[in-house]
Amino acid sequence: MDSTVLAGIYSAAGALFGAVGGAFLAGRSAVRQARTSGREQQRNWLLEQRLEAYVELCTASDATWAAMNTAVGGLDPAGQPVDPVTARTGITAAKSQLNRAVRRVQLAGPEGPLIVLARILAARVTGASLLIGNTPGHNPQYEQARDEYHVTEKQFIEAARHVLHSDQIQ
């Protein structure tokens, strides 16, 4: 074989292997980029779900406290007297929403202190609701329970911020 023909064959083979190798590397890079994009989308979706769950818990606990404050004060938000049975019904409905919100936080995660704090929040609300008597008026035990709740609420919010702003998703 002539050296020119041999050089042409080697050239063609080199070009072929270069094209195949380049296509392989480009495909591999595209797959890696798609995986990274998919992980980022999943991370963003999970963070969004967690944020919604955390906000739902705070909203439900606020609604429960509002219902309990109505029972303790004997007046609805408009300043009208409310009977104890109606007040209790409002508390029961609000606590039901709160328990659903706690379960949503448990599903959204992550497992650990945040879920423990969510459970403590619900327990403090339940405990405070048991301190409400059938007649409105000043109740120091209820006020102490409310203060303890607010401390736990701040801890929950701080833990939620940590989860939402962490670079690692659990």
C-alpha positions in Angstrom: 0.0 0.0 0.0 1.0 3.4 -0.8 1.9 5.7 2.1 -0.6 8.3 0.8 -3.4 5.8 0.9 -2.3 4.6 4.3 -2.2 8.2 5.6 -5.7 8.8 4.1 -7.1 5.7 5.9 -5.5 6.7 9.2 -6.9 10.2 8.7 -10.4 8.9 8.0 -10.2 6.5 11.0 -9.0 9.4 13.2 -11.8 11.6 12.1 -14.3 8.9 12.6 -13.1 8.1 16.1 -12.9 11.8 16.9 -16.5 12.3 15.8 -17.7 9.3 17.7 -15.7 10.3 20.8 -16.9 13.9 20.5 -20.5 12.7 20.2 -20.1 10.4 23.2 -18.7 13.2 25.3 -21.3 15.6 24.2 -24.1 13.1 25.0 -22.6 12.3 28.3 -22.4 16.0 29.1 -26.0 16.5 28.1 -27.1 13.6 30.4 -25.1 15.0 33.3 -26.7 18.4 32.7 -30.2 16.9 32.5 -29.6 15.1 35.8 -28.4 18.2 37.5 -31.4 20.2 36.2 -33.7 17.4 37.4 -32.2 17.4 40.8 -32.4 21.2 41.0 -36.1 21.0 40.0 -36.8 18.3 42.6 -35.0 20.3 45.3 -37.0 23.5 44.4 -40.3 21.5 44.4 -39.4 20.0 47.8 -38.5 23.4 49.3 -41.8 24.8 48.0 -43.8 22.0 49.6 -42.0 22.4 52.9 -42.5 26.2 52.9 -46.3 25.7 52.2 -46.4 23.1 55.0 -44.6 25.4 57.5 -46.8 28.4 56.6 -49.9 26.2 56.9 -48.9 25.1 60.4 -48.3 28.7 61.5 -51.6 29.8 60.0 -53.5 26.9 61.7 -52.0 27.6 65.1 -52.8 31.3 64.8 -56.4 30.4 63.9 -56.6 28.1 66.9 -55.2 30.7 69.3 -57.8 33.2 67.9 -60.6 30.7 68.6 -59.3 30.1 72.1 -58.9 33.8 72.8 -62.5 34.3 71.7 -63.5 31.7 74.3 -61.4 33.2 77.0 -62.5 36.7 76.3 -66.1 35.8 75.7 -66.2 38.1 72.6 -65.9 37.3 68.9 -63.5 39.4 66.7 -66.3 41.9 66.0 -66.7 42.4 69.8 -70.0 40.6 70.1 -70.6 38.2 73.0 -70.1 34.5 72.1 -71.6 31.6 73.9 -69.3 28.9 75.3 -70.7 26.1 73.1 -70.0 28.1 69.9 -66.6 29.0 71.2 -65.8 25.4 71.9 -67.0 24.4 68.4 -64.6 27.0 66.9 -61.7 25.7 69.0 -62.4 22.1 67.9 -62.5 23.0 64.2 -59.3 25.0 64.5 -57.5 22.3 66.4 -58.5 19.8 63.6 -56.9 22.1 61.0 -53.8 22.4 63.3 -53.5 18.6 63.5 -53.7 18.3 59.7 -51.0 20.9 59.4 -48.7 19.0 61.8 -49.2 15.9 59.7 -48.3 17.8 56.5 -45.1 19.1 58.2 -44.3 15.5 59.1 -44.7 14.4 55.5 -42.7 17.4 54.1 -39.9 16.9 56.6 -37.1 16.7 57.2 -37.1 14.3 60.1 -35.6 15.8 63.2 -36.0 18.8 65.4 -38.4 20.6 63.1 -41.0 17.8 63.3 -40.5 17.6 67.1 -41.2 21.3 67.4 -44.3 21.0 65.2 -45.6 18.3 67.6 -44.8 20.4 70.6 -46.6 23.4 69.1 -49.8 21.3 68.7 -49.4 19.9 72.2 -49.0 23.3 73.7 -52.2 24.5 71.9 -54.1 21.4 73.1 -52.8 21.9 76.6 -53.9 25.6 76.6 -57.3 24.7 75.2 -57.8 22.4 78.2 -57.2 25.4 80.6 -60.2 27.3 79.2 -63.1 27.2 81.5 -66.8 27.5 80.7 -66.9 31.2 81.8 -64.8 33.9 80.1 -62.3 35.8 82.1 -58.7 36.2 83.2 -56.8 32.9 83.4 -53.2 33.1 84.4 -52.5 29.4 83.5 -53.8 30.0 80.0 -51.7 33.1 79.7 -48.6 31.1 80.8 -49.4 28.4 78.3 -49.7 31.0 75.6 -46.3 32.5 76.5 -44.7 29.0 76.4 -46.3 28.4 73.0 -44.8 31.7 71.6 -41.3 30.5 72.7 -41.8 27.2 70.9 -43.2 29.0 67.9 -40.1 31.1 67.6 -37.9 27.9 67.8 -40.0 26.3 65.1 -39.7 29.3 62.8 -35.9 29.4 63.3 -35.7 25.7 62.6 -37.8 26.1 59.5 -35.6 29.0 58.3 -32.6 26.8 58.7 -34.1 24.0 56.7 -35.3 26.3 53.9 -32.0 28.1 53.6 -29.7 25.1 53.9 -27.6 24.1 50.9 -28.3 20.4 51.7 -31.7 18.8 51.2 -32.6 16.0 53.5 
